[in-house]
Amino acid sequence: MFIMCFKKSLKNRKYDGVSLVEMLITMVIMVAVLLVTSVILITLIKASAISSARTLSRNETEFLSQLLQRYIENSEADEIHVYSVTGRTIDADGNIGGSPVLAEVTAGSGDSGNEIQFRPIDSDKWICIAMYCDNASCNSNAIGYVVKSFSSAEGLSCLDGTNQVTFITADTVDLDNFEIQSYVDQSGNYSFIFDVTLKPIYWIPGRQSSFKPEYTRQLILSTGKLTY
């Protein structure tokens, strides 16, 4: 008797299912949640990458500023020269090429150069720091580098490829601008204004992007000539 009643109750039981409309609504909600989550994650990744690129660019300009300040303060004011050099190229391996033309920039003229040369006190070597690109025109598609070299003579021979060339900036940044202007104050000290624009090459991790945020900084450095 109990078994027959149990079978009868099973036959009379109704099972509730999920309708097609309910399934579609659930799927739409899940897709919307996934889309919002993916957008948030992509935004966070890009923000982190941009922050890292900004930190890298700031570190590069800090290093460049400290290096230039040390050399400029340890050099005689009349043995620091700013030049505008065109036609010279450099590749990622440090090979110098091109047909360079050099013109010295007069202090206080308002003109700018891309190379500075100085001879530290009690040294017989000239130090040359300059920005060159991997093509002579240094256009928007070019990669710019700040490099350093030593030479026994100033002028074009300072960075002609016969001396060892050292890259100052990292290979993950592109120098878009490196302009140098110089002025003389009443005490005889020289002030140098460096306008530097850095552009990270890889600002999205693992990818090369056509859009690269630029970071511009102006450095103002002076010689350490004593006045009485």
KEFI-802087 format. One line per field, with one value per residue (C-alpha): residue number from 1; residue in three letters; x, y, z. Coordinates in nm, 2 decimals, always signed. Example, Ala and Ser with C-alpha at 12.3 -4.5 7.8 and 13.67 -1.06 7.14 Angstrom:
<nodes>
n: (1,2);
res: (ALA,SER);
xx: (+1.23,+1.37);
yy: (-0.45,-0.11);
zz: (+0.78,+0.71);
</nodes>
This chain:
<nodes>
n: (1,2,3,4,5,6,7,8,9,10,11,12,13,14,15,16,17,18,19,20,21,22,23,24,25,26,27,28,29,30,31,32,33,34,35,36,37,38,39,40,41,42,43,44,45,46,47,48,49,50,51,52,53,54,55,56,57,58,59,60,61,62,63,64,65,66,67,68,69,70,71,72,73,74,75,76,77,78,79,80,81,82,83,84,85,86,87,88,89,90,91,92,93,94,95,96,97,98,99,100,101,102,103,104,105,106,107,108,109,110,111,112,113,114,115,116,117,118,119,120,121,122,123,124,125,126,127,128,129,130,131,132,133,134,135,136,137,138,139,140,141,142,143,144,145,146,147,148,149,150,151,152,153,154,155,156,157,158,159,160,161,162,163,164,165,166,167,168,169,170,171,172,173,174,175,176,177,178,179,180,181,182,183,184,185,186,187,188,189,190,191,192,193,194,195,196,197,198,199,200,201,202,203,204,205,206,207,208,209,210,211,212,213,214,215,216,217,218,219,220,221,222,223,224,225,226,227,228);
res: (MET,PHE,ILE,MET,CYS,PHE,LYS,LYS,SER,LEU,LYS,ASN,ARG,LYS,TYR,ASP,GLY,VAL,SER,LEU,VAL,GLU,MET,LEU,ILE,THR,MET,VAL,ILE,MET,VAL,ALA,VAL,LEU,LEU,VAL,THR,SER,VAL,ILE,LEU,ILE,THR,LEU,ILE,LYS,ALA,SER,ALA,ILE,SER,SER,ALA,ARG,THR,LEU,SER,ARG,ASN,GLU,THR,GLU,PHE,LEU,SER,GLN,LEU,LEU,GLN,ARG,TYR,ILE,GLU,ASN,SER,GLU,ALA,ASP,GLU,ILE,HIS,VAL,TYR,SER,VAL,THR,GLY,ARG,THR,ILE,ASP,ALA,ASP,GLY,ASN,ILE,GLY,GLY,SER,PRO,VAL,LEU,ALA,GLU,VAL,THR,ALA,GLY,SER,GLY,ASP,SER,GLY,ASN,GLU,ILE,GLN,PHE,ARG,PRO,ILE,ASP,SER,ASP,LYS,TRP,ILE,CYS,ILE,ALA,MET,TYR,CYS,ASP,ASN,ALA,SER,CYS,ASN,SER,ASN,ALA,ILE,GLY,TYR,VAL,VAL,LYS,SER,PHE,SER,SER,ALA,GLU,GLY,LEU,SER,CYS,LEU,ASP,GLY,THR,ASN,GLN,VAL,THR,PHE,ILE,THR,ALA,ASP,THR,VAL,ASP,LEU,ASP,ASN,PHE,GLU,ILE,GLN,SER,TYR,VAL,ASP,GLN,SER,GLY,ASN,TYR,SER,PHE,ILE,PHE,ASP,VAL,THR,LEU,LYS,PRO,ILE,TYR,TRP,ILE,PRO,GLY,ARG,GLN,SER,SER,PHE,LYS,PRO,GLU,TYR,THR,ARG,GLN,LEU,ILE,LEU,SER,THR,GLY,LYS,LEU,THR,TYR);
xx: (+0.00,+0.28,+0.47,+0.16,+0.09,+0.45,+0.44,+0.12,+0.26,+0.56,+0.33,+0.13,+0.43,+0.49,+0.85,+0.92,+1.17,+1.34,+1.19,+1.38,+1.31,+1.46,+1.77,+1.81,+1.78,+2.03,+2.28,+2.24,+2.31,+2.61,+2.75,+2.69,+2.88,+3.17,+3.19,+3.20,+3.46,+3.68,+3.66,+3.76,+4.05,+4.18,+4.15,+4.35,+4.62,+4.66,+4.67,+4.94,+5.14,+5.12,+5.22,+5.52,+5.62,+5.59,+5.81,+6.07,+6.07,+6.11,+6.40,+6.57,+6.55,+6.67,+6.97,+7.04,+7.00,+7.25,+7.50,+7.49,+7.50,+7.81,+8.00,+7.89,+7.98,+8.33,+8.41,+8.54,+8.26,+8.47,+8.53,+8.17,+8.03,+7.69,+7.66,+7.39,+7.48,+7.28,+7.32,+7.47,+7.30,+7.34,+7.19,+7.08,+7.43,+7.61,+7.74,+7.79,+7.72,+7.60,+7.76,+7.74,+7.74,+7.84,+7.76,+7.84,+7.55,+7.63,+7.53,+7.24,+7.15,+6.82,+6.93,+6.94,+7.16,+7.15,+7.51,+7.71,+8.08,+8.29,+8.63,+8.64,+8.90,+9.24,+9.13,+9.28,+8.96,+8.65,+8.32,+8.05,+7.68,+7.43,+7.11,+7.11,+6.85,+6.86,+6.80,+6.95,+6.62,+6.52,+6.16,+5.86,+5.94,+6.30,+6.42,+6.63,+6.91,+7.12,+7.48,+7.81,+8.17,+8.52,+8.77,+9.11,+8.97,+8.64,+8.42,+8.31,+8.58,+8.43,+8.15,+8.27,+8.26,+8.63,+8.58,+8.36,+8.00,+7.78,+7.40,+7.27,+6.90,+6.75,+6.65,+6.29,+6.24,+6.26,+6.41,+6.17,+6.34,+6.67,+6.73,+7.00,+7.02,+7.28,+7.30,+7.56,+7.47,+7.65,+7.88,+8.01,+7.83,+7.66,+7.31,+7.20,+6.84,+6.76,+6.42,+6.38,+6.08,+6.07,+5.83,+5.82,+5.85,+5.66,+5.40,+5.16,+5.34,+5.47,+5.32,+5.44,+5.17,+5.12,+5.00,+5.28,+5.23,+5.50,+5.67,+5.84,+6.07,+6.29,+6.63,+6.81,+7.17,+7.45,+7.82,+7.99,+8.22,+8.31,+8.25,+8.42);
yy: (+0.00,+0.24,+0.17,+0.22,+0.56,+0.67,+0.58,+0.77,+1.08,+1.07,+1.06,+1.36,+1.57,+1.87,+1.99,+2.36,+2.43,+2.75,+2.91,+3.02,+3.39,+3.35,+3.18,+3.47,+3.73,+3.55,+3.53,+3.90,+3.99,+3.77,+3.92,+4.27,+4.19,+4.04,+4.33,+4.58,+4.37,+4.35,+4.72,+4.79,+4.55,+4.70,+5.05,+4.95,+4.78,+5.08,+5.31,+5.10,+5.09,+5.47,+5.52,+5.29,+5.48,+5.81,+5.68,+5.55,+5.89,+6.08,+5.85,+5.91,+6.28,+6.27,+6.07,+6.30,+6.61,+6.48,+6.38,+6.72,+6.91,+6.72,+6.78,+7.15,+7.24,+7.08,+7.27,+7.62,+7.84,+7.93,+7.57,+7.47,+7.49,+7.43,+7.31,+7.25,+6.93,+6.81,+6.52,+6.28,+5.95,+5.67,+5.33,+5.11,+4.95,+5.29,+5.32,+5.68,+5.77,+6.04,+6.36,+6.60,+6.98,+7.16,+7.52,+7.67,+7.83,+8.17,+8.22,+8.45,+8.44,+8.25,+7.98,+7.62,+7.32,+6.95,+6.89,+7.02,+6.98,+7.06,+7.00,+6.94,+7.11,+6.94,+6.71,+6.68,+6.52,+6.68,+6.53,+6.54,+6.48,+6.50,+6.38,+6.20,+6.00,+5.68,+5.88,+6.21,+6.39,+6.30,+6.29,+6.16,+5.80,+5.82,+5.70,+5.96,+5.88,+6.08,+5.96,+6.05,+6.02,+6.14,+6.30,+6.48,+6.75,+6.94,+7.00,+6.73,+6.49,+6.45,+6.22,+6.10,+5.73,+5.69,+5.70,+5.48,+5.59,+5.54,+5.55,+5.77,+5.71,+5.36,+5.18,+5.18,+5.55,+5.77,+6.12,+6.34,+6.66,+6.77,+7.14,+7.34,+7.71,+7.90,+8.24,+8.44,+8.63,+8.93,+8.72,+8.54,+8.21,+8.03,+7.90,+7.62,+7.54,+7.19,+7.11,+6.74,+6.54,+6.17,+5.92,+5.56,+5.31,+5.03,+5.19,+4.89,+4.58,+4.36,+4.57,+4.86,+5.12,+5.40,+5.62,+5.71,+5.97,+6.23,+6.37,+6.71,+6.85,+7.16,+7.14,+7.46,+7.41,+7.66,+7.66,+7.69,+7.98,+8.16,+8.54,+8.78);
zz: (+0.00,+0.09,-0.23,-0.45,-0.28,-0.33,-0.70,-0.74,-0.57,-0.80,-1.10,-0.98,-0.89,-1.12,-1.20,-1.26,-1.54,-1.68,-1.98,-2.28,-2.20,-1.85,-2.00,-2.25,-1.98,-1.76,-2.05,-2.13,-1.77,-1.76,-2.09,-1.96,-1.63,-1.82,-2.06,-1.77,-1.59,-1.90,-1.96,-1.60,-1.62,-1.95,-1.81,-1.50,-1.71,-1.93,-1.63,-1.47,-1.80,-1.84,-1.47,-1.53,-1.85,-1.66,-1.38,-1.64,-1.82,-1.49,-1.39,-1.72,-1.69,-1.33,-1.43,-1.73,-1.51,-1.24,-1.50,-1.68,-1.35,-1.24,-1.56,-1.60,-1.24,-1.28,-1.60,-1.67,-1.81,-2.12,-2.20,-2.24,-2.59,-2.74,-3.10,-3.35,-3.54,-3.83,-4.06,-3.80,-3.73,-3.48,-3.47,-3.17,-3.17,-3.13,-3.48,-3.59,-3.95,-4.18,-4.31,-4.01,-4.02,-3.70,-3.60,-3.26,-3.08,-2.93,-2.56,-2.52,-2.89,-2.83,-3.07,-2.96,-3.02,-2.97,-2.85,-2.55,-2.51,-2.20,-2.06,-1.69,-1.48,-1.48,-1.76,-2.11,-2.24,-2.38,-2.29,-2.55,-2.48,-2.77,-2.92,-3.25,-3.44,-3.64,-3.96,-4.07,-4.09,-3.74,-3.84,-3.64,-3.73,-3.61,-3.27,-3.08,-2.84,-2.59,-2.61,-2.45,-2.57,-2.48,-2.71,-2.70,-2.93,-2.94,-3.25,-3.49,-3.39,-3.04,-3.17,-3.50,-3.42,-3.35,-2.98,-2.76,-2.75,-2.44,-2.44,-2.16,-2.21,-2.19,-2.51,-2.40,-2.45,-2.76,-2.73,-2.93,-2.84,-2.68,-2.72,-2.54,-2.49,-2.30,-2.13,-1.94,-1.62,-1.47,-1.26,-1.56,-1.49,-1.77,-1.74,-1.97,-2.04,-2.16,-2.31,-2.31,-2.45,-2.39,-2.54,-2.42,-2.70,-2.53,-2.31,-2.34,-2.20,-2.48,-2.76,-2.97,-2.99,-3.25,-2.96,-2.72,-2.44,-2.43,-2.12,-2.14,-1.88,-1.87,-1.69,-1.59,-1.49,-1.41,-1.39,-1.05,-1.11,-0.78,-0.76,-0.52);
</nodes>
